[in-house]
Amino acid sequence: MRLSGKCYCGSIEYAVEDAFVYAANCHCSGCRRATGSAFKPFAGIPREKLAVTKGAGDLMVYGSADNHNAHCRACGSLLYSLVREAAWVHVAMGTLVDPPTIRPTHHIFVGSKAPWHDITDGLPQYEGHK
C-alpha cells in the first residue's frame, strides 16, 4: 500500500510505501530545531520507496547530497531526511496524510531532550542513538 504525504501549504506532495522498517522519536537538538517541537517522530525506509509526486522543484535541501533535510521552500515544512549515505529516508511522520501501520517504538537522543518536555509513554529511551 502507498501512503501520501505533503507539506503544510500543499506545494510538495510525496508517495511512500507503507513498508517502513523502523520508527522512533528523535529528541536531538537538530530535530527539535528543524521541527520547532520537542521531538521528531520519524519512520525509516529505503530511499527508493519514496517519490516526490508534486513540487520537487520547491524542495529546499539543507545539508549534503548524501545526508540532508528536505523542506518545502514556501512553508518550511520538514518532509524527510536523507541518511546513511543517501540509502535511507527518515520520513517526518507528521507530514503523512495517510496513517502508516508502523508506530514509533523508542526514543533516541533523550540525553539532549528539551528540559521542558517529559516523556510519559513508557517506550524505551536511549541517551544517544539506539
Secondary structure as GFF3:
##gff-version 3
##sequence-region A 1 130
A	DSSP	beta_strand	2	6	.	.	.	ID=ss1
A	DSSP	beta_strand	13	17	.	.	.	ID=ss2
A	DSSP	beta_strand	22	26	.	.	.	ID=ss3
A	DSSP	alpha_helix	29	35	.	.	.	ID=ss4
A	DSSP	beta_strand	40	46	.	.	.	ID=ss5
A	DSSP	three_ten_helix	47	49	.	.	.	ID=ss6
A	DSSP	beta_strand	50	54	.	.	.	ID=ss7
A	DSSP	three_ten_helix	56	58	.	.	.	ID=ss8
A	DSSP	beta_strand	59	64	.	.	.	ID=ss9
A	DSSP	beta_strand	67	72	.	.	.	ID=ss10
A	DSSP	beta_strand	78	83	.	.	.	ID=ss11
A	DSSP	beta_strand	88	92	.	.	.	ID=ss12
A	DSSP	three_ten_helix	93	95	.	.	.	ID=ss13
A	DSSP	beta_strand	107	108	.	.	.	ID=ss14
A	DSSP	three_ten_helix	110	112	.	.	.	ID=ss15
###
